[in-house]
């Protein structure tokens, strides 16, 4: 076990789901979904 919990991103618009780290989460929150570009809120992320 690495000691760091994964963060799962699920887009509310296109349902794309990927595991991200903190910096990727921040980028997605700022720029939107990497697939469809929809605006994303913090509720689209969950700790694994």
Secondary structure, 3 states (H helix, E strand, C coil): CCCCCCEEEECCCCCCEEEECHHHHHHHHHHCCCCCCCCCCHHHEEEC
